[in-house]
């Protein structure tokens, strides 16, 4: 499932990408009590977080960010709650 989040506080995909990239730190991820490996692709403007049972991909475009979340079978029941929290956090920053 992909969610499209339009930019409100930033004006370009570069600005949005680097703002989100600077916010996603190991300390920030620990707040959610998950372990994840975060990989940022500066050329394609993609942030990908992978952990046990999930993959979160943020793709940045000219006026919006696509949020794609893949969950294991065990976590799928919580998908709407997880996506709502992610959408809220990203909307605050973009």
N, CA, C and O atoms as CSV, one atom per row, in Angstrom:
chain,resi,resn,atom,element,x,y,z
A,1,UNK,N,N,0.847,-1.180,0.000
A,1,UNK,CA,C,0.000,0.000,0.000
A,1,UNK,C,C,0.887,1.236,0.000
A,1,UNK,O,O,1.844,1.321,0.770
A,2,UNK,N,N,0.572,2.184,-0.856
A,2,UNK,CA,C,1.351,3.406,-0.969
A,2,UNK,C,C,0.479,4.592,-0.548
A,2,UNK,O,O,-0.676,4.715,-0.958
A,3,UNK,N,N,1.062,5.455,0.277
A,3,UNK,CA,C,0.397,6.697,0.683
A,3,UNK,C,C,1.161,7.843,0.052
A,3,UNK,O,O,2.392,7.857,0.068
A,4,UNK,N,N,0.441,8.801,-0.501
A,4,UNK,CA,C,1.037,9.987,-1.101
A,4,UNK,C,C,0.860,11.154,-0.133
A,4,UNK,O,O,-0.260,11.484,0.258
A,5,UNK,N,N,1.991,11.783,0.255
A,5,UNK,CA,C,1.943,12.916,1.178
A,5,UNK,C,C,2.486,14.148,0.458
A,5,UNK,O,O,3.659,14.194,0.087
A,6,UNK,N,N,1.630,15.136,0.266
A,6,UNK,CA,C,2.046,16.377,-0.396
A,6,UNK,C,C,2.879,17.235,0.550
A,6,UNK,O,O,2.655,17.239,1.761
A,7,UNK,N,N,3.835,17.957,-0.010
A,7,UNK,CA,C,4.683,18.839,0.786
A,7,UNK,C,C,3.896,20.087,1.182
A,7,UNK,O,O,3.150,20.646,0.378
A,8,UNK,N,N,4.075,20.517,2.436
A,8,UNK,CA,C,3.439,21.744,2.914
A,8,UNK,C,C,4.472,22.764,3.362
A,8,UNK,O,O,4.285,23.965,3.163
A,9,UNK,N,N,5.566,22.295,3.969
A,9,UNK,CA,C,6.569,23.196,4.531
A,9,UNK,C,C,7.865,23.244,3.738
A,9,UNK,O,O,8.747,24.044,4.049
A,10,UNK,N,N,7.995,22.402,2.717
A,10,UNK,CA,C,9.191,22.391,1.881
A,10,UNK,C,C,8.779,22.630,0.436
A,10,UNK,O,O,7.611,22.478,0.078
A,11,UNK,N,N,9.746,23.006,-0.387
A,11,UNK,CA,C,9.402,23.384,-1.758
A,11,UNK,C,C,9.967,22.478,-2.840
A,11,UNK,O,O,9.624,22.629,-4.012
A,12,UNK,N,N,10.837,21.527,-2.460
A,12,UNK,CA,C,11.423,20.662,-3.480
A,12,UNK,C,C,11.682,19.272,-2.915
A,12,UNK,O,O,11.676,19.067,-1.701
A,13,UNK,N,N,11.910,18.325,-3.816
A,13,UNK,CA,C,12.182,16.963,-3.355
A,13,UNK,C,C,13.535,16.892,-2.653
A,13,UNK,O,O,13.698,16.123,-1.706
A,14,UNK,N,N,14.506,17.685,-3.104
A,14,UNK,CA,C,15.814,17.696,-2.440
A,14,UNK,C,C,15.691,18.175,-0.997
A,14,UNK,O,O,16.251,17.567,-0.085
A,15,UNK,N,N,14.967,19.253,-0.797
A,15,UNK,CA,C,14.782,19.799,0.547
A,15,UNK,C,C,14.046,18.798,1.437
A,15,UNK,O,O,14.423,18.603,2.592
A,16,UNK,N,N,13.001,18.164,0.907
A,16,UNK,CA,C,12.234,17.182,1.679
A,16,UNK,C,C,13.089,15.970,2.023
A,16,UNK,O,O,13.077,15.496,3.159
A,17,UNK,N,N,13.829,15.472,1.038
A,17,UNK,CA,C,14.677,14.299,1.254
A,17,UNK,C,C,15.716,14.556,2.339
A,17,UNK,O,O,15.867,13.740,3.248
A,18,UNK,N,N,16.428,15.667,2.259
A,18,UNK,CA,C,17.474,15.933,3.231
A,18,UNK,C,C,16.907,16.266,4.615
A,18,UNK,O,O,17.558,16.008,5.627
A,19,UNK,N,N,15.712,16.828,4.665
A,19,UNK,CA,C,15.087,17.096,5.961
A,19,UNK,C,C,14.711,15.787,6.649
A,19,UNK,O,O,14.995,15.605,7.832
A,20,UNK,N,N,14.081,14.885,5.924
A,20,UNK,CA,C,13.711,13.586,6.493
A,20,UNK,C,C,14.963,12.770,6.815
A,20,UNK,O,O,15.034,12.121,7.859
A,21,UNK,N,N,15.934,12.804,5.927
A,21,UNK,CA,C,17.180,12.059,6.148
A,21,UNK,C,C,17.861,12.515,7.434
A,21,UNK,O,O,18.421,11.690,8.157
A,22,UNK,N,N,17.824,13.796,7.728
A,22,UNK,CA,C,18.465,14.306,8.941
A,22,UNK,C,C,17.678,13.938,10.204
A,22,UNK,O,O,18.252,13.878,11.291
A,23,UNK,N,N,16.375,13.693,10.071
A,23,UNK,CA,C,15.545,13.335,11.227
A,23,UNK,C,C,15.638,11.847,11.588
A,23,UNK,O,O,15.458,11.471,12.746
A,24,UNK,N,N,15.919,11.015,10.595
A,24,UNK,CA,C,15.956,9.577,10.850
A,24,UNK,C,C,17.350,9.205,11.348
A,24,UNK,O,O,18.277,8.984,10.569
A,25,UNK,N,N,17.462,9.145,12.652
A,25,UNK,CA,C,18.707,8.786,13.319
A,25,UNK,C,C,18.452,7.512,14.131
A,25,UNK,O,O,17.298,7.147,14.359
A,26,UNK,N,N,19.509,6.839,14.566
A,26,UNK,CA,C,19.295,5.659,15.418
A,26,UNK,C,C,18.483,5.983,16.676
A,26,UNK,O,O,17.673,5.169,17.119
A,27,UNK,N,N,18.696,7.162,17.246
A,27,UNK,CA,C,17.945,7.566,18.433
A,27,UNK,C,C,16.460,7.733,18.117
A,27,UNK,O,O,15.601,7.352,18.912
A,28,UNK,N,N,16.169,8.303,16.956
A,28,UNK,CA,C,14.778,8.503,16.540
A,28,UNK,C,C,14.084,7.155,16.344
A,28,UNK,O,O,12.937,6.982,16.755
A,29,UNK,N,N,14.766,6.215,15.726
A,29,UNK,CA,C,14.191,4.892,15.472
A,29,UNK,C,C,13.947,4.160,16.784
A,29,UNK,O,O,12.962,3.431,16.901
A,30,UNK,N,N,14.815,4.334,17.770
A,30,UNK,CA,C,14.648,3.680,19.068
A,30,UNK,C,C,13.379,4.137,19.780
A,30,UNK,O,O,12.832,3.389,20.591
A,31,UNK,N,N,12.901,5.342,19.496
A,31,UNK,CA,C,11.656,5.827,20.098
A,31,UNK,C,C,10.481,4.914,19.778
A,31,UNK,O,O,9.536,4.814,20.560
A,32,UNK,N,N,10.543,4.251,18.629
A,32,UNK,CA,C,9.464,3.369,18.194
A,32,UNK,C,C,9.694,1.919,18.610
A,32,UNK,O,O,8.910,1.036,18.263
A,33,UNK,N,N,10.758,1.684,19.345
A,33,UNK,CA,C,11.088,0.370,19.886
A,33,UNK,C,C,11.195,-0.705,18.813
A,33,UNK,O,O,10.695,-1.818,18.978
A,34,UNK,N,N,11.853,-0.354,17.711
A,34,UNK,CA,C,12.148,-1.319,16.651
A,34,UNK,C,C,13.619,-1.185,16.265
A,34,UNK,O,O,14.240,-0.139,16.450
A,35,UNK,N,N,14.145,-2.258,15.733
A,35,UNK,CA,C,15.510,-2.223,15.205
A,35,UNK,C,C,15.385,-2.215,13.690
A,35,UNK,O,O,14.701,-3.054,13.104
A,36,UNK,N,N,16.055,-1.257,13.069
A,36,UNK,CA,C,15.956,-1.134,11.622
A,36,UNK,C,C,17.278,-0.673,11.038
A,36,UNK,O,O,18.016,0.099,11.651
A,37,UNK,N,N,17.558,-1.161,9.848
A,37,UNK,CA,C,18.690,-0.680,9.071
A,37,UNK,C,C,18.148,0.338,8.087
A,37,UNK,O,O,17.231,0.044,7.320
A,38,UNK,N,N,18.714,1.534,8.108
A,38,UNK,CA,C,18.236,2.607,7.246
A,38,UNK,C,C,19.287,2.884,6.173
A,38,UNK,O,O,20.462,3.096,6.469
A,39,UNK,N,N,18.832,2.876,4.917
A,39,UNK,CA,C,19.706,3.152,3.780
A,39,UNK,C,C,19.110,4.332,3.020
A,39,UNK,O,O,17.924,4.338,2.693
A,40,UNK,N,N,19.949,5.330,2.745
A,40,UNK,CA,C,19.506,6.512,1.998
A,40,UNK,C,C,20.212,6.545,0.649
A,40,UNK,O,O,21.435,6.424,0.579
A,41,UNK,N,N,19.443,6.709,-0.418
A,41,UNK,CA,C,19.991,6.833,-1.762
A,41,UNK,C,C,19.861,8.297,-2.175
A,41,UNK,O,O,18.773,8.757,-2.522
A,42,UNK,N,N,20.986,9.030,-2.135
A,42,UNK,CA,C,20.981,10.461,-2.436
A,42,UNK,C,C,20.652,10.757,-3.897
A,42,UNK,O,O,20.121,11.825,-4.200
A,43,UNK,N,N,20.956,9.836,-4.801
A,43,UNK,CA,C,20.701,10.065,-6.224
A,43,UNK,C,C,19.217,9.877,-6.557
A,43,UNK,O,O,18.613,10.715,-7.226
A,44,UNK,N,N,18.641,8.771,-6.085
A,44,UNK,CA,C,17.235,8.464,-6.380
A,44,UNK,C,C,16.266,9.117,-5.403
A,44,UNK,O,O,15.054,9.080,-5.619
A,45,UNK,N,N,16.787,9.721,-4.321
A,45,UNK,CA,C,15.971,10.368,-3.276
A,45,UNK,C,C,15.018,9.359,-2.634
A,45,UNK,O,O,13.804,9.557,-2.594
A,46,UNK,N,N,15.612,8.265,-2.131
A,46,UNK,CA,C,14.848,7.207,-1.482
A,46,UNK,C,C,15.464,6.908,-0.118
A,46,UNK,O,O,16.683,6.807,0.018
A,47,UNK,N,N,14.607,6.770,0.883
A,47,UNK,CA,C,15.021,6.326,2.215
A,47,UNK,C,C,14.321,4.999,2.452
A,47,UNK,O,O,13.099,4.898,2.342
A,48,UNK,N,N,15.118,3.971,2.783
A,48,UNK,CA,C,14.549,2.640,2.990
A,48,UNK,C,C,14.976,2.126,4.352
A,48,UNK,O,O,16.166,2.063,4.659
A,49,UNK,N,N,13.994,1.759,5.165
A,49,UNK,CA,C,14.242,1.188,6.492
A,49,UNK,C,C,13.747,-0.253,6.480
A,49,UNK,O,O,12.605,-0.533,6.117
A,50,UNK,N,N,14.633,-1.160,6.886
A,50,UNK,CA,C,14.295,-2.571,6.898
A,50,UNK,C,C,14.561,-3.134,8.283
A,50,UNK,O,O,15.622,-2.911,8.866
A,51,UNK,N,N,13.596,-3.858,8.795
A,51,UNK,CA,C,13.734,-4.489,10.106
A,51,UNK,C,C,13.046,-5.832,10.110
A,51,UNK,O,O,12.626,-6.328,9.065
A,52,UNK,N,N,12.931,-6.412,11.267
A,52,UNK,CA,C,12.306,-7.716,11.398
A,52,UNK,C,C,10.814,-7.614,11.093
A,52,UNK,O,O,10.038,-7.091,11.893
A,53,UNK,N,N,10.430,-8.116,9.934
A,53,UNK,CA,C,9.015,-8.141,9.579
A,53,UNK,C,C,8.489,-6.937,8.840
A,53,UNK,O,O,7.289,-6.855,8.578
A,54,UNK,N,N,9.357,-5.990,8.491
A,54,UNK,CA,C,8.851,-4.822,7.757
A,54,UNK,C,C,9.916,-4.201,6.855
A,54,UNK,O,O,11.119,-4.349,7.073
A,55,UNK,N,N,9.426,-3.505,5.839
A,55,UNK,CA,C,10.248,-2.663,4.979
A,55,UNK,C,C,9.451,-1.395,4.709
A,55,UNK,O,O,8.326,-1.445,4.213
A,56,UNK,N,N,10.051,-0.263,5.043
A,56,UNK,CA,C,9.433,1.036,4.814
A,56,UNK,C,C,10.265,1.772,3.773
A,56,UNK,O,O,11.476,1.923,3.934
A,57,UNK,N,N,9.616,2.229,2.708
A,57,UNK,CA,C,10.303,2.952,1.650
A,57,UNK,C,C,9.666,4.323,1.477
A,57,UNK,O,O,8.460,4.436,1.259
A,58,UNK,N,N,10.492,5.365,1.576
A,58,UNK,CA,C,10.047,6.737,1.329
A,58,UNK,C,C,10.695,7.194,0.030
A,58,UNK,O,O,11.921,7.255,-0.062
A,59,UNK,N,N,9.888,7.515,-0.969
A,59,UNK,CA,C,10.380,7.983,-2.267
A,59,UNK,C,C,9.947,9.429,-2.437
A,59,UNK,O,O,8.767,9.753,-2.303
A,60,UNK,N,N,10.904,10.294,-2.732
A,60,UNK,CA,C,10.630,11.731,-2.814
A,60,UNK,C,C,10.547,12.180,-4.268
A,60,UNK,O,O,11.409,11.867,-5.089
A,61,UNK,N,N,9.470,12.932,-4.563
A,61,UNK,CA,C,9.231,13.467,-5.900
A,61,UNK,C,C,9.090,14.978,-5.802
A,61,UNK,O,O,9.244,15.538,-4.717
A,62,UNK,N,N,8.801,15.652,-6.917
A,62,UNK,CA,C,8.795,17.118,-6.959
A,62,UNK,C,C,7.868,17.754,-5.929
A,62,UNK,O,O,8.260,18.719,-5.272
A,63,UNK,N,N,6.658,17.244,-5.771
A,63,UNK,CA,C,5.689,17.892,-4.882
A,63,UNK,C,C,5.125,16.980,-3.795
A,63,UNK,O,O,4.277,17.404,-3.010
A,64,UNK,N,N,5.586,15.738,-3.746
A,64,UNK,CA,C,5.045,14.792,-2.770
A,64,UNK,C,C,6.048,13.687,-2.443
A,64,UNK,O,O,7.072,13.518,-3.105
A,65,UNK,N,N,5.706,12.949,-1.395
A,65,UNK,CA,C,6.492,11.795,-0.947
A,65,UNK,C,C,5.583,10.569,-0.969
A,65,UNK,O,O,4.462,10.618,-0.463
A,66,UNK,N,N,6.059,9.478,-1.547
A,66,UNK,CA,C,5.343,8.212,-1.506
A,66,UNK,C,C,5.863,7.392,-0.335
A,66,UNK,O,O,7.072,7.242,-0.159
A,67,UNK,N,N,4.953,6.870,0.454
A,67,UNK,CA,C,5.293,6.027,1.598
A,67,UNK,C,C,4.762,4.629,1.295
A,67,UNK,O,O,3.558,4.436,1.122
A,68,UNK,N,N,5.669,3.658,1.232
A,68,UNK,CA,C,5.290,2.280,0.958
A,68,UNK,C,C,5.725,1.424,2.139
A,68,UNK,O,O,6.890,1.454,2.535
A,69,UNK,N,N,4.801,0.669,2.697
A,69,UNK,CA,C,5.077,-0.160,3.861
A,69,UNK,C,C,4.702,-1.600,3.562
A,69,UNK,O,O,3.557,-1.908,3.233
A,70,UNK,N,N,5.699,-2.482,3.685
A,70,UNK,CA,C,5.465,-3.911,3.531
A,70,UNK,C,C,5.650,-4.542,4.903
A,70,UNK,O,O,6.665,-4.320,5.565
A,71,UNK,N,N,4.665,-5.329,5.328
A,71,UNK,CA,C,4.698,-5.952,6.647
A,71,UNK,C,C,4.590,-7.463,6.538
A,71,UNK,O,O,4.000,-7.993,5.597
A,72,UNK,N,N,5.167,-8.145,7.516
A,72,UNK,CA,C,5.027,-9.590,7.588
A,72,UNK,C,C,3.581,-9.923,7.943
A,72,UNK,O,O,2.813,-9.052,8.351
A,73,UNK,N,N,3.233,-11.160,7.785
A,73,UNK,CA,C,1.871,-11.601,8.049
A,73,UNK,C,C,1.434,-11.287,9.486
A,73,UNK,O,O,0.277,-10.939,9.721
A,74,UNK,N,N,2.342,-11.409,10.425
A,74,UNK,CA,C,2.023,-11.164,11.831
A,74,UNK,C,C,1.674,-9.693,12.075
A,74,UNK,O,O,0.793,-9.391,12.880
A,75,UNK,N,N,2.351,-8.788,11.390
A,75,UNK,CA,C,2.148,-7.357,11.626
A,75,UNK,C,C,1.044,-6.736,10.777
A,75,UNK,O,O,0.661,-5.593,11.027
A,76,UNK,N,N,0.529,-7.439,9.800
A,76,UNK,CA,C,-0.467,-6.856,8.890
A,76,UNK,C,C,-1.718,-6.340,9.586
A,76,UNK,O,O,-2.345,-5.394,9.108
A,77,UNK,N,N,-2.086,-6.942,10.695
A,77,UNK,CA,C,-3.278,-6.481,11.424
A,77,UNK,C,C,-3.089,-5.064,11.967
A,77,UNK,O,O,-4.067,-4.359,12.216
A,78,UNK,N,N,-1.836,-4.648,12.149
A,78,UNK,CA,C,-1.537,-3.317,12.687
A,78,UNK,C,C,-1.199,-2.294,11.608
A,78,UNK,O,O,-0.817,-1.166,11.920
A,79,UNK,N,N,-1.335,-2.676,10.356
A,79,UNK,CA,C,-0.879,-1.828,9.250
A,79,UNK,C,C,-1.513,-0.442,9.261
A,79,UNK,O,O,-0.808,0.549,9.069
A,80,UNK,N,N,-2.807,-0.343,9.477
A,80,UNK,CA,C,-3.458,0.970,9.432
A,80,UNK,C,C,-2.959,1.864,10.557
A,80,UNK,O,O,-2.775,3.063,10.348
A,81,UNK,N,N,-2.735,1.312,11.743
A,81,UNK,CA,C,-2.208,2.100,12.862
A,81,UNK,C,C,-0.788,2.565,12.583
A,81,UNK,O,O,-0.441,3.718,12.842
A,82,UNK,N,N,0.027,1.666,12.056
A,82,UNK,CA,C,1.422,1.997,11.762
A,82,UNK,C,C,1.491,3.065,10.679
A,82,UNK,O,O,2.237,4.035,10.810
A,83,UNK,N,N,0.719,2.893,9.614
A,83,UNK,CA,C,0.716,3.884,8.533
A,83,UNK,C,C,0.221,5.246,9.011
A,83,UNK,O,O,0.748,6.276,8.590
A,84,UNK,N,N,-0.769,5.264,9.872
A,84,UNK,CA,C,-1.285,6.534,10.392
A,84,UNK,C,C,-0.193,7.266,11.177
A,84,UNK,O,O,-0.043,8.481,11.042
A,85,UNK,N,N,0.556,6.546,11.985
A,85,UNK,CA,C,1.637,7.147,12.775
A,85,UNK,C,C,2.752,7.666,11.862
A,85,UNK,O,O,3.264,8.767,12.067
A,86,UNK,N,N,3.123,6.872,10.858
A,86,UNK,CA,C,4.163,7.295,9.913
A,86,UNK,C,C,3.710,8.526,9.140
A,86,UNK,O,O,4.478,9.474,8.971
A,87,UNK,N,N,2.463,8.514,8.670
A,87,UNK,CA,C,1.927,9.642,7.910
A,87,UNK,C,C,1.929,10.905,8.765
A,87,UNK,O,O,2.285,11.980,8.283
A,88,UNK,N,N,1.539,10.783,10.018
A,88,UNK,CA,C,1.525,11.913,10.926
A,88,UNK,C,C,2.934,12.497,11.114
A,88,UNK,O,O,3.113,13.714,11.062
A,89,UNK,N,N,3.915,11.645,11.330
A,89,UNK,CA,C,5.282,12.091,11.547
A,89,UNK,C,C,5.865,12.766,10.301
A,89,UNK,O,O,6.548,13.785,10.407
A,90,UNK,N,N,5.600,12.209,9.147
A,90,UNK,CA,C,6.134,12.779,7.896
A,90,UNK,C,C,5.437,14.095,7.568
A,90,UNK,O,O,6.086,15.054,7.152
A,91,UNK,N,N,4.124,14.144,7.753
A,91,UNK,CA,C,3.375,15.373,7.466
A,91,UNK,C,C,3.865,16.527,8.328
A,91,UNK,O,O,3.935,17.661,7.857
A,92,UNK,N,N,4.205,16.254,9.588
A,92,UNK,CA,C,4.729,17.308,10.468
A,92,UNK,C,C,6.022,17.908,9.935
A,92,UNK,O,O,6.273,19.101,10.105
A,93,UNK,N,N,6.830,17.096,9.299
A,93,UNK,CA,C,8.139,17.555,8.848
A,93,UNK,C,C,8.164,18.073,7.415
A,93,UNK,O,O,9.071,18.823,7.053
A,94,UNK,N,N,7.205,17.698,6.604
A,94,UNK,CA,C,7.223,18.138,5.205
A,94,UNK,C,C,6.147,19.171,4.973
A,94,UNK,O,O,5.998,19.667,3.856
